[in-house]
Amino acid sequence: MTAPVQPRLDGVVDAPKVPAARRRVEDYETWLDEVWPKFVAAAESGRVFTCFEIADAHKLPEPPDPAHHWGRLMTLLKDEGYIKTAGWACSDRPTSHHSGVRTWRGTRAASRRVA
């Protein structure tokens, strides 16, 4: 059920504002093409990061299946040699209630841009 829309006093109903971070891409390959360079750049930096930190900082769109595709992205980056696991942290994602999430760090190959 959707929430009722409150018109302004002049009767005009404003278009809903959808922030860029909540935009959803319907095609997995299109989404992957958009988010991949941002995560590769994070890996090349060598700093420790979580998936949500990068997505939030760059206002990246949601994939077609958020419950599975974010994890698949990180697995692909790891398999391609860009990132490795760095540990665990509490998530900053508002809906996660500070649950534990994996942290990642770029590999030496990524920092040398040879991954």
Backbone as XML, in Angstrom:
<?xml version="1.0"?>
<chain id="A" units="angstrom">
  <residue number="1" name="MET">
    <atom name="N" x="0.850" y="-1.176" z="0.000"/>
    <atom name="CA" x="0.000" y="0.000" z="0.000"/>
    <atom name="C" x="0.889" y="1.230" z="0.000"/>
  </residue>
  <residue number="2" name="THR">
    <atom name="N" x="0.590" y="2.172" z="-0.871"/>
    <atom name="CA" x="1.375" y="3.393" z="-0.942"/>
    <atom name="C" x="0.764" y="4.461" z="-0.050"/>
  </residue>
  <residue number="3" name="ALA">
    <atom name="N" x="1.610" y="5.356" z="0.396"/>
    <atom name="CA" x="1.152" y="6.446" z="1.249"/>
    <atom name="C" x="0.370" y="7.451" z="0.411"/>
  </residue>
  <residue number="4" name="PRO">
    <atom name="N" x="-0.651" y="8.068" z="0.996"/>
    <atom name="CA" x="-1.414" y="9.075" z="0.252"/>
    <atom name="C" x="-0.529" y="10.284" z="-0.045"/>
  </residue>
  <residue number="5" name="VAL">
    <atom name="N" x="-0.788" y="10.927" z="-1.179"/>
    <atom name="CA" x="-0.023" y="12.091" z="-1.597"/>
    <atom name="C" x="-0.778" y="13.341" z="-1.167"/>
  </residue>
  <residue number="6" name="GLN">
    <atom name="N" x="-0.093" y="14.230" z="-0.501"/>
    <atom name="CA" x="-0.707" y="15.469" z="-0.022"/>
    <atom name="C" x="-0.476" y="16.572" z="-1.056"/>
  </residue>
  <residue number="7" name="PRO">
    <atom name="N" x="-1.547" y="17.089" z="-1.682"/>
    <atom name="CA" x="-1.362" y="18.191" z="-2.619"/>
    <atom name="C" x="-1.042" y="19.485" z="-1.877"/>
  </residue>
  <residue number="8" name="ARG">
    <atom name="N" x="-0.416" y="20.399" z="-2.614"/>
    <atom name="CA" x="-0.166" y="21.726" z="-2.039"/>
    <atom name="C" x="-1.496" y="22.465" z="-1.922"/>
  </residue>
  <residue number="9" name="LEU">
    <atom name="N" x="-1.477" y="23.629" z="-1.282"/>
    <atom name="CA" x="-2.717" y="24.389" z="-1.079"/>
    <atom name="C" x="-3.363" y="24.814" z="-2.390"/>
  </residue>
  <residue number="10" name="ASP">
    <atom name="N" x="-2.546" y="24.966" z="-3.459"/>
    <atom name="CA" x="-3.116" y="25.356" z="-4.750"/>
    <atom name="C" x="-3.624" y="24.145" z="-5.544"/>
  </residue>
  <residue number="11" name="GLY">
    <atom name="N" x="-3.556" y="22.937" z="-4.940"/>
    <atom name="CA" x="-4.081" y="21.736" z="-5.570"/>
    <atom name="C" x="-3.075" y="20.967" z="-6.411"/>
  </residue>
  <residue number="12" name="VAL">
    <atom name="N" x="-1.882" y="21.511" z="-6.591"/>
    <atom name="CA" x="-0.869" y="20.847" z="-7.406"/>
    <atom name="C" x="-0.206" y="19.733" z="-6.597"/>
  </residue>
  <residue number="13" name="VAL">
    <atom name="N" x="-0.049" y="18.593" z="-7.219"/>
    <atom name="CA" x="0.647" y="17.475" z="-6.589"/>
    <atom name="C" x="2.052" y="17.422" z="-7.164"/>
  </residue>
  <residue number="14" name="ASP">
    <atom name="N" x="3.058" y="17.583" z="-6.306"/>
    <atom name="CA" x="4.446" y="17.554" z="-6.753"/>
    <atom name="C" x="4.850" y="16.139" z="-7.140"/>
  </residue>
  <residue number="15" name="ALA">
    <atom name="N" x="5.719" y="16.042" z="-8.138"/>
    <atom name="CA" x="6.264" y="14.739" z="-8.534"/>
    <atom name="C" x="7.129" y="14.222" z="-7.393"/>
  </residue>
  <residue number="16" name="PRO">
    <atom name="N" x="7.077" y="12.939" z="-7.128"/>
    <atom name="CA" x="7.899" y="12.395" z="-6.039"/>
    <atom name="C" x="9.379" y="12.555" z="-6.355"/>
  </residue>
  <residue number="17" name="LYS">
    <atom name="N" x="10.136" y="12.875" z="-5.327"/>
    <atom name="CA" x="11.575" y="13.044" z="-5.485"/>
    <atom name="C" x="12.243" y="11.722" z="-5.152"/>
  </residue>
  <residue number="18" name="VAL">
    <atom name="N" x="12.966" y="11.169" z="-6.104"/>
    <atom name="CA" x="13.665" y="9.908" z="-5.912"/>
    <atom name="C" x="15.156" y="10.215" z="-5.898"/>
  </residue>
  <residue number="19" name="PRO">
    <atom name="N" x="15.817" y="10.040" z="-4.762"/>
    <atom name="CA" x="17.248" y="10.312" z="-4.719"/>
    <atom name="C" x="18.008" y="9.340" z="-5.617"/>
  </residue>
  <residue number="20" name="ALA">
    <atom name="N" x="19.156" y="9.777" z="-6.137"/>
    <atom name="CA" x="19.938" y="8.964" z="-7.058"/>
    <atom name="C" x="20.326" y="7.629" z="-6.439"/>
  </residue>
  <residue number="21" name="ALA">
    <atom name="N" x="20.603" y="7.603" z="-5.145"/>
    <atom name="CA" x="21.032" y="6.367" z="-4.499"/>
    <atom name="C" x="19.920" y="5.326" z="-4.451"/>
  </residue>
  <residue number="22" name="ARG">
    <atom name="N" x="18.692" y="5.748" z="-4.594"/>
    <atom name="CA" x="17.573" y="4.801" z="-4.527"/>
    <atom name="C" x="17.066" y="4.436" z="-5.913"/>
  </residue>
  <residue number="23" name="ARG">
    <atom name="N" x="17.620" y="5.048" z="-6.939"/>
    <atom name="CA" x="17.233" y="4.716" z="-8.304"/>
    <atom name="C" x="17.559" y="3.248" z="-8.553"/>
  </residue>
  <residue number="24" name="ARG">
    <atom name="N" x="16.733" y="2.561" z="-9.300"/>
    <atom name="CA" x="16.959" y="1.140" z="-9.567"/>
    <atom name="C" x="17.139" y="0.937" z="-11.066"/>
  </residue>
  <residue number="25" name="VAL">
    <atom name="N" x="18.187" y="0.231" z="-11.428"/>
    <atom name="CA" x="18.434" y="-0.126" z="-12.816"/>
    <atom name="C" x="17.804" y="-1.492" z="-13.059"/>
  </residue>
  <residue number="26" name="GLU">
    <atom name="N" x="17.066" y="-1.625" z="-14.143"/>
    <atom name="CA" x="16.319" y="-2.855" z="-14.398"/>
    <atom name="C" x="17.161" y="-3.938" z="-15.079"/>
  </residue>
  <residue number="27" name="ASP">
    <atom name="N" x="18.292" y="-3.582" z="-15.657"/>
    <atom name="CA" x="19.115" y="-4.535" z="-16.374"/>
    <atom name="C" x="20.439" y="-4.737" z="-15.633"/>
  </residue>
  <residue number="28" name="TYR">
    <atom name="N" x="20.777" y="-5.974" z="-15.299"/>
    <atom name="CA" x="21.974" y="-6.271" z="-14.506"/>
    <atom name="C" x="23.251" y="-5.793" z="-15.193"/>
  </residue>
  <residue number="29" name="GLU">
    <atom name="N" x="23.402" y="-6.048" z="-16.492"/>
    <atom name="CA" x="24.620" y="-5.659" z="-17.190"/>
    <atom name="C" x="24.779" y="-4.147" z="-17.240"/>
  </residue>
  <residue number="30" name="THR">
    <atom name="N" x="23.690" y="-3.427" z="-17.431"/>
    <atom name="CA" x="23.734" y="-1.964" z="-17.430"/>
    <atom name="C" x="24.151" y="-1.452" z="-16.059"/>
  </residue>
  <residue number="31" name="TRP">
    <atom name="N" x="23.583" y="-2.037" z="-15.017"/>
    <atom name="CA" x="23.945" y="-1.655" z="-13.651"/>
    <atom name="C" x="25.425" y="-1.931" z="-13.389"/>
  </residue>
  <residue number="32" name="LEU">
    <atom name="N" x="25.888" y="-3.104" z="-13.785"/>
    <atom name="CA" x="27.282" y="-3.478" z="-13.574"/>
    <atom name="C" x="28.223" y="-2.519" z="-14.291"/>
  </residue>
  <residue number="33" name="ASP">
    <atom name="N" x="27.887" y="-2.123" z="-15.517"/>
    <atom name="CA" x="28.709" y="-1.158" z="-16.260"/>
    <atom name="C" x="28.789" y="0.185" z="-15.546"/>
  </residue>
  <residue number="34" name="GLU">
    <atom name="N" x="27.732" y="0.557" z="-14.842"/>
    <atom name="CA" x="27.700" y="1.848" z="-14.147"/>
    <atom name="C" x="28.480" y="1.822" z="-12.827"/>
  </residue>
  <residue number="35" name="VAL">
    <atom name="N" x="28.394" y="0.732" z="-12.080"/>
    <atom name="CA" x="29.007" y="0.706" z="-10.750"/>
    <atom name="C" x="30.444" y="0.181" z="-10.751"/>
  </residue>
  <residue number="36" name="TRP">
    <atom name="N" x="30.789" y="-0.649" z="-11.714"/>
    <atom name="CA" x="32.104" y="-1.285" z="-11.755"/>
    <atom name="C" x="33.261" y="-0.283" z="-11.650"/>
  </residue>
  <residue number="37" name="PRO">
    <atom name="N" x="33.301" y="0.796" z="-12.449"/>
    <atom name="CA" x="34.445" y="1.726" z="-12.374"/>
    <atom name="C" x="34.619" y="2.371" z="-10.992"/>
  </residue>
  <residue number="38" name="LYS">
    <atom name="N" x="33.535" y="2.611" z="-10.289"/>
    <atom name="CA" x="33.627" y="3.229" z="-8.957"/>
    <atom name="C" x="34.284" y="2.287" z="-7.959"/>
  </residue>
  <residue number="39" name="PHE">
    <atom name="N" x="33.952" y="1.006" z="-8.043"/>
    <atom name="CA" x="34.542" y="0.027" z="-7.128"/>
    <atom name="C" x="35.990" y="-0.281" z="-7.502"/>
  </residue>
  <residue number="40" name="VAL">
    <atom name="N" x="36.303" y="-0.265" z="-8.777"/>
    <atom name="CA" x="37.698" y="-0.456" z="-9.199"/>
    <atom name="C" x="38.545" y="0.714" z="-8.702"/>
  </residue>
  <residue number="41" name="ALA">
    <atom name="N" x="38.015" y="1.931" z="-8.791"/>
    <atom name="CA" x="38.740" y="3.105" z="-8.284"/>
    <atom name="C" x="38.956" y="3.001" z="-6.778"/>
  </residue>
  <residue number="42" name="ALA">
    <atom name="N" x="37.958" y="2.503" z="-6.051"/>
    <atom name="CA" x="38.115" y="2.317" z="-4.604"/>
    <atom name="C" x="39.193" y="1.276" z="-4.321"/>
  </residue>
  <residue number="43" name="ALA">
    <atom name="N" x="39.234" y="0.217" z="-5.112"/>
    <atom name="CA" x="40.249" y="-0.820" z="-4.936"/>
    <atom name="C" x="41.640" y="-0.258" z="-5.221"/>
  </residue>
  <residue number="44" name="GLU">
    <atom name="N" x="41.738" y="0.572" z="-6.242"/>
    <atom name="CA" x="43.031" y="1.158" z="-6.596"/>
    <atom name="C" x="43.550" y="2.105" z="-5.526"/>
  </residue>
  <residue number="45" name="SER">
    <atom name="N" x="42.645" y="2.666" z="-4.734"/>
    <atom name="CA" x="43.054" y="3.585" z="-3.673"/>
    <atom name="C" x="43.774" y="2.874" z="-2.532"/>
  </residue>
  <residue number="46" name="GLY">
    <atom name="N" x="43.492" y="1.586" z="-2.352"/>
    <atom name="CA" x="44.135" y="0.811" z="-1.302"/>
    <atom name="C" x="43.515" y="0.962" z="0.076"/>
  </residue>
  <residue number="47" name="ARG">
    <atom name="N" x="42.500" y="1.785" z="0.220"/>
    <atom name="CA" x="41.881" y="1.973" z="1.539"/>
    <atom name="C" x="40.866" y="0.875" z="1.819"/>
  </residue>
  <residue number="48" name="VAL">
    <atom name="N" x="40.525" y="0.709" z="3.082"/>
    <atom name="CA" x="39.518" y="-0.263" z="3.493"/>
    <atom name="C" x="38.138" y="0.384" z="3.309"/>
  </residue>
  <residue number="49" name="PHE">
    <atom name="N" x="37.201" y="-0.377" z="2.767"/>
    <atom name="CA" x="35.866" y="0.171" z="2.509"/>
    <atom name="C" x="34.825" y="-0.930" z="2.614"/>
  </residue>
  <residue number="50" name="THR">
    <atom name="N" x="33.572" y="-0.504" z="2.761"/>
    <atom name="CA" x="32.444" y="-1.428" z="2.668"/>
    <atom name="C" x="31.730" y="-1.145" z="1.350"/>
  </residue>
  <residue number="51" name="CYS">
    <atom name="N" x="30.954" y="-2.085" z="0.927"/>
    <atom name="CA" x="30.203" y="-1.934" z="-0.314"/>
    <atom name="C" x="29.280" y="-0.712" z="-0.242"/>
  </residue>
  <residue number="52" name="PHE">
    <atom name="N" x="28.578" y="-0.560" z="0.876"/>
    <atom name="CA" x="27.642" y="0.552" z="1.003"/>
    <atom name="C" x="28.354" y="1.904" z="0.992"/>
  </residue>
  <residue number="53" name="GLU">
    <atom name="N" x="29.547" y="1.997" z="1.584"/>
    <atom name="CA" x="30.276" y="3.273" z="1.595"/>
    <atom name="C" x="30.507" y="3.786" z="0.181"/>
  </residue>
  <residue number="54" name="ILE">
    <atom name="N" x="30.927" y="2.900" z="-0.710"/>
    <atom name="CA" x="31.196" y="3.304" z="-2.092"/>
    <atom name="C" x="29.894" y="3.640" z="-2.808"/>
  </residue>
  <residue number="55" name="ALA">
    <atom name="N" x="28.885" y="2.807" z="-2.635"/>
    <atom name="CA" x="27.592" y="3.050" z="-3.280"/>
    <atom name="C" x="26.986" y="4.371" z="-2.813"/>
  </residue>
  <residue number="56" name="ASP">
    <atom name="N" x="27.077" y="4.651" z="-1.525"/>
    <atom name="CA" x="26.513" y="5.879" z="-0.978"/>
    <atom name="C" x="27.315" y="7.109" z="-1.392"/>
  </residue>
  <residue number="57" name="ALA">
    <atom name="N" x="28.626" y="7.013" z="-1.363"/>
    <atom name="CA" x="29.483" y="8.158" z="-1.717"/>
    <atom name="C" x="29.279" y="8.589" z="-3.170"/>
  </residue>
  <residue number="58" name="HIS">
    <atom name="N" x="29.019" y="7.628" z="-4.047"/>
    <atom name="CA" x="28.864" y="7.933" z="-5.472"/>
    <atom name="C" x="27.408" y="7.939" z="-5.920"/>
  </residue>
  <residue number="59" name="LYS">
    <atom name="N" x="26.481" y="7.779" z="-4.955"/>
    <atom name="CA" x="25.039" y="7.768" z="-5.250"/>
    <atom name="C" x="24.722" y="6.771" z="-6.360"/>
  </residue>
  <residue number="60" name="LEU">
    <atom name="N" x="25.248" y="5.564" z="-6.215"/>
    <atom name="CA" x="25.054" y="4.528" z="-7.218"/>
    <atom name="C" x="23.639" y="3.961" z="-7.142"/>
  </residue>
  <residue number="61" name="PRO">
    <atom name="N" x="23.105" y="3.535" z="-8.278"/>
    <atom name="CA" x="21.742" y="2.993" z="-8.293"/>
    <atom name="C" x="21.682" y="1.597" z="-7.683"/>
  </residue>
  <residue number="62" name="GLU">
    <atom name="N" x="20.490" y="1.192" z="-7.327"/>
    <atom name="CA" x="20.254" y="-0.156" z="-6.837"/>
    <atom name="C" x="20.203" y="-1.105" z="-8.030"/>
  </residue>
  <residue number="63" name="PRO">
    <atom name="N" x="20.694" y="-2.330" z="-7.861"/>
    <atom name="CA" x="20.606" y="-3.310" z="-8.952"/>
    <atom name="C" x="19.195" y="-3.897" z="-9.040"/>
  </residue>
  <residue number="64" name="PRO">
    <atom name="N" x="18.936" y="-4.688" z="-10.080"/>
    <atom name="CA" x="17.611" y="-5.306" z="-10.194"/>
    <atom name="C" x="17.244" y="-6.173" z="-8.991"/>
  </residue>
  <residue number="65" name="ASP">
    <atom name="N" x="18.225" y="-6.852" z="-8.408"/>
    <atom name="CA" x="17.984" y="-7.724" z="-7.250"/>
    <atom name="C" x="18.986" y="-7.339" z="-6.157"/>
  </residue>
  <residue number="66" name="PRO">
    <atom name="N" x="18.687" y="-6.308" z="-5.373"/>
    <atom name="CA" x="19.654" y="-5.809" z="-4.398"/>
    <atom name="C" x="20.108" y="-6.848" z="-3.379"/>
  </residue>
  <residue number="67" name="ALA">
    <atom name="N" x="19.248" y="-7.766" z="-3.012"/>
    <atom name="CA" x="19.605" y="-8.755" z="-1.997"/>
    <atom name="C" x="20.738" y="-9.666" z="-2.459"/>
  </residue>
  <residue number="68" name="HIS">
    <atom name="N" x="20.920" y="-9.807" z="-3.760"/>
    <atom name="CA" x="21.932" y="-10.724" z="-4.266"/>
    <atom name="C" x="23.000" y="-10.057" z="-5.122"/>
  </residue>
  <residue number="69" name="HIS">
    <atom name="N" x="22.646" y="-9.021" z="-5.866"/>
    <atom name="CA" x="23.580" y="-8.461" z="-6.821"/>
    <atom name="C" x="24.733" y="-7.677" z="-6.197"/>
  </residue>
  <residue number="70" name="TRP">
    <atom name="N" x="24.526" y="-7.039" z="-5.042"/>
    <atom name="CA" x="25.653" y="-6.344" z="-4.408"/>
    <atom name="C" x="26.728" y="-7.347" z="-4.004"/>
  </residue>
  <residue number="71" name="GLY">
    <atom name="N" x="26.313" y="-8.451" z="-3.421"/>
    <atom name="CA" x="27.267" y="-9.484" z="-3.034"/>
    <atom name="C" x="27.949" y="-10.101" z="-4.243"/>
  </residue>
  <residue number="72" name="ARG">
    <atom name="N" x="27.196" y="-10.284" z="-5.311"/>
    <atom name="CA" x="27.770" y="-10.836" z="-6.539"/>
    <atom name="C" x="28.817" y="-9.896" z="-7.113"/>
  </residue>
  <residue number="73" name="LEU">
    <atom name="N" x="28.566" y="-8.596" z="-7.048"/>
    <atom name="CA" x="29.545" y="-7.605" z="-7.510"/>
    <atom name="C" x="30.856" y="-7.750" z="-6.755"/>
  </residue>
  <residue number="74" name="MET">
    <atom name="N" x="30.766" y="-7.861" z="-5.445"/>
    <atom name="CA" x="31.978" y="-7.970" z="-4.642"/>
    <atom name="C" x="32.710" y="-9.280" z="-4.938"/>
  </residue>
  <residue number="75" name="THR">
    <atom name="N" x="31.972" y="-10.352" z="-5.166"/>
    <atom name="CA" x="32.591" y="-11.625" z="-5.522"/>
    <atom name="C" x="33.306" y="-11.516" z="-6.874"/>
  </residue>
  <residue number="76" name="LEU">
    <atom name="N" x="32.689" y="-10.852" z="-7.837"/>
    <atom name="CA" x="33.329" y="-10.660" z="-9.140"/>
    <atom name="C" x="34.617" y="-9.849" z="-9.012"/>
  </residue>
  <residue number="77" name="LEU">
    <atom name="N" x="34.577" y="-8.773" z="-8.214"/>
    <atom name="CA" x="35.778" y="-7.958" z="-8.009"/>
    <atom name="C" x="36.888" y="-8.767" z="-7.340"/>
  </residue>
  <residue number="78" name="LYS">
    <atom name="N" x="36.498" y="-9.609" z="-6.393"/>
    <atom name="CA" x="37.481" y="-10.459" z="-5.716"/>
    <atom name="C" x="38.053" y="-11.493" z="-6.682"/>
  </residue>
  <residue number="79" name="ASP">
    <atom name="N" x="37.192" y="-12.135" z="-7.464"/>
    <atom name="CA" x="37.641" y="-13.133" z="-8.434"/>
    <atom name="C" x="38.542" y="-12.533" z="-9.514"/>
  </residue>
  <residue number="80" name="GLU">
    <atom name="N" x="38.307" y="-11.285" z="-9.876"/>
    <atom name="CA" x="39.124" y="-10.608" z="-10.885"/>
    <atom name="C" x="40.440" y="-10.076" z="-10.309"/>
  </residue>
  <residue number="81" name="GLY">
    <atom name="N" x="40.609" y="-10.180" z="-8.988"/>
    <atom name="CA" x="41.861" y="-9.778" z="-8.360"/>
    <atom name="C" x="41.948" y="-8.323" z="-7.939"/>
  </residue>
  <residue number="82" name="TYR">
    <atom name="N" x="40.825" y="-7.613" z="-7.925"/>
    <atom name="CA" x="40.831" y="-6.206" z="-7.535"/>
    <atom name="C" x="40.810" y="-6.004" z="-6.025"/>
  </residue>
  <residue number="83" name="ILE">
    <atom name="N" x="40.080" y="-6.861" z="-5.316"/>
    <atom name="CA" x="39.914" y="-6.681" z="-3.875"/>
    <atom name="C" x="40.178" y="-7.976" z="-3.127"/>
  </residue>
  <residue number="84" name="LYS">
    <atom name="N" x="40.408" y="-7.825" z="-1.828"/>
    <atom name="CA" x="40.510" y="-8.963" z="-0.918"/>
    <atom name="C" x="39.804" y="-8.574" z="0.369"/>
  </residue>
  <residue number="85" name="THR">
    <atom name="N" x="39.429" y="-9.570" z="1.148"/>
    <atom name="CA" x="38.736" y="-9.272" z="2.397"/>
    <atom name="C" x="39.702" y="-8.615" z="3.371"/>
  </residue>
  <residue number="86" name="ALA">
    <atom name="N" x="39.163" y="-7.679" z="4.151"/>
    <atom name="CA" x="39.986" y="-6.950" z="5.114"/>
    <atom name="C" x="39.490" y="-7.132" z="6.540"/>
  </residue>
  <residue number="87" name="GLY">
    <atom name="N" x="38.280" y="-7.613" z="6.719"/>
    <atom name="CA" x="37.740" y="-7.790" z="8.066"/>
    <atom name="C" x="36.245" y="-7.546" z="8.077"/>
  </residue>
  <residue number="88" name="TRP">
    <atom name="N" x="35.772" y="-7.060" z="9.226"/>
    <atom name="CA" x="34.348" y="-6.807" z="9.424"/>
    <atom name="C" x="34.147" y="-5.449" z="10.064"/>
  </residue>
  <residue number="89" name="ALA">
    <atom name="N" x="32.974" y="-4.872" z="9.838"/>
    <atom name="CA" x="32.607" y="-3.593" z="10.442"/>
    <atom name="C" x="31.092" y="-3.560" z="10.610"/>
  </residue>
  <residue number="90" name="CYS">
    <atom name="N" x="30.607" y="-2.562" z="11.305"/>
    <atom name="CA" x="29.169" y="-2.334" z="11.407"/>
    <atom name="C" x="28.734" y="-1.513" z="10.200"/>
  </residue>
  <residue number="91" name="SER">
    <atom name="N" x="27.658" y="-1.915" z="9.577"/>
    <atom name="CA" x="27.175" y="-1.239" z="8.377"/>
    <atom name="C" x="26.618" y="0.140" z="8.694"/>
  </residue>
  <residue number="92" name="ASP">
    <atom name="N" x="26.827" y="1.067" z="7.754"/>
    <atom name="CA" x="26.240" y="2.403" z="7.853"/>
    <atom name="C" x="24.917" y="2.491" z="7.104"/>
  </residue>
  <residue number="93" name="ARG">
    <atom name="N" x="24.547" y="1.427" z="6.420"/>
    <atom name="CA" x="23.291" y="1.436" z="5.666"/>
    <atom name="C" x="22.144" y="1.627" z="6.657"/>
  </residue>
  <residue number="94" name="PRO">
    <atom name="N" x="21.285" y="2.619" z="6.427"/>
    <atom name="CA" x="20.221" y="2.923" z="7.387"/>
    <atom name="C" x="19.285" y="1.750" z="7.694"/>
  </residue>
  <residue number="95" name="THR">
    <atom name="N" x="19.061" y="0.876" z="6.747"/>
    <atom name="CA" x="18.118" y="-0.217" z="6.958"/>
    <atom name="C" x="18.744" y="-1.462" z="7.572"/>
  </residue>
  <residue number="96" name="SER">
    <atom name="N" x="20.044" y="-1.441" z="7.819"/>
    <atom name="CA" x="20.716" y="-2.657" z="8.303"/>
    <atom name="C" x="20.813" y="-2.737" z="9.820"/>
  </residue>
  <residue number="97" name="HIS">
    <atom name="N" x="20.489" y="-1.674" z="10.520"/>
    <atom name="CA" x="20.541" y="-1.649" z="11.979"/>
    <atom name="C" x="21.943" y="-1.985" z="12.497"/>
  </residue>
  <residue number="98" name="HIS">
    <atom name="N" x="22.959" y="-1.476" z="11.800"/>
    <atom name="CA" x="24.372" y="-1.652" z="12.191"/>
    <atom name="C" x="24.811" y="-3.104" z="12.234"/>
  </residue>
  <residue number="99" name="SER">
    <atom name="N" x="24.259" y="-3.916" z="11.367"/>
    <atom name="CA" x="24.675" y="-5.318" z="11.328"/>
    <atom name="C" x="26.094" y="-5.432" z="10.782"/>
  </residue>
  <residue number="100" name="GLY">
    <atom name="N" x="26.707" y="-6.561" z="11.035"/>
    <atom name="CA" x="28.077" y="-6.777" z="10.585"/>
    <atom name="C" x="28.154" y="-6.970" z="9.081"/>
  </residue>
  <residue number="101" name="VAL">
    <atom name="N" x="29.115" y="-6.305" z="8.458"/>
    <atom name="CA" x="29.351" y="-6.450" z="7.021"/>
    <atom name="C" x="30.846" y="-6.626" z="6.778"/>
  </residue>
  <residue number="102" name="ARG">
    <atom name="N" x="31.173" y="-7.244" z="5.682"/>
    <atom name="CA" x="32.567" y="-7.461" z="5.321"/>
    <atom name="C" x="33.185" y="-6.147" z="4.843"/>
  </residue>
  <residue number="103" name="THR">
    <atom name="N" x="34.446" y="-5.960" z="5.193"/>
    <atom name="CA" x="35.195" y="-4.830" z="4.652"/>
    <atom name="C" x="36.171" y="-5.360" z="3.613"/>
  </residue>
  <residue number="104" name="TRP">
    <atom name="N" x="36.531" y="-4.493" z="2.691"/>
    <atom name="CA" x="37.364" y="-4.869" z="1.550"/>
    <atom name="C" x="38.543" y="-3.916" z="1.428"/>
  </residue>
  <residue number="105" name="ARG">
    <atom name="N" x="39.606" y="-4.396" z="0.830"/>
    <atom name="CA" x="40.777" y="-3.568" z="0.542"/>
    <atom name="C" x="41.257" y="-3.956" z="-0.855"/>
  </residue>
  <residue number="106" name="GLY">
    <atom name="N" x="41.717" y="-2.978" z="-1.594"/>
    <atom name="CA" x="42.273" y="-3.252" z="-2.915"/>
    <atom name="C" x="43.555" y="-4.060" z="-2.801"/>
  </residue>
  <residue number="107" name="THR">
    <atom name="N" x="43.803" y="-4.881" z="-3.796"/>
    <atom name="CA" x="45.019" y="-5.685" z="-3.819"/>
    <atom name="C" x="46.182" y="-4.847" z="-4.346"/>
  </residue>
  <residue number="108" name="ARG">
    <atom name="N" x="47.380" y="-5.361" z="-4.192"/>
    <atom name="CA" x="48.553" y="-4.668" z="-4.763"/>
    <atom name="C" x="48.431" y="-4.560" z="-6.270"/>
  </residue>
  <residue number="109" name="ALA">
    <atom name="N" x="47.909" y="-5.611" z="-6.888"/>
    <atom name="CA" x="47.718" y="-5.583" z="-8.336"/>
    <atom name="C" x="46.754" y="-4.460" z="-8.735"/>
  </residue>
  <residue number="110" name="ALA">
    <atom name="N" x="45.718" y="-4.260" z="-7.938"/>
    <atom name="CA" x="44.761" y="-3.182" z="-8.234"/>
    <atom name="C" x="45.434" y="-1.826" z="-8.083"/>
  </residue>
  <residue number="111" name="SER">
    <atom name="N" x="46.248" y="-1.646" z="-7.050"/>
    <atom name="CA" x="46.893" y="-0.352" z="-6.855"/>
    <atom name="C" x="47.918" y="-0.071" z="-7.950"/>
  </residue>
  <residue number="112" name="ARG">
    <atom name="N" x="48.483" y="-1.136" z="-8.549"/>
    <atom name="CA" x="49.409" y="-0.971" z="-9.678"/>
    <atom name="C" x="48.661" y="-0.950" z="-11.003"/>
  </residue>
  <residue number="113" name="ARG">
    <atom name="N" x="47.349" y="-1.140" z="-10.922"/>
    <atom name="CA" x="46.447" y="-1.159" z="-12.099"/>
    <atom name="C" x="46.807" y="-2.272" z="-13.067"/>
  </residue>
  <residue number="114" name="VAL">
    <atom name="N" x="47.144" y="-3.431" z="-12.518"/>
    <atom name="CA" x="47.423" y="-4.589" z="-13.367"/>
    <atom name="C" x="46.437" y="-5.730" z="-13.134"/>
  </residue>
  <residue number="115" name="ALA">
    <atom name="N" x="45.460" y="-5.514" z="-12.278"/>
    <atom name="CA" x="44.469" y="-6.571" z="-11.974"/>
    <atom name="C" x="43.552" y="-6.765" z="-13.160"/>
  </residue>
</chain>
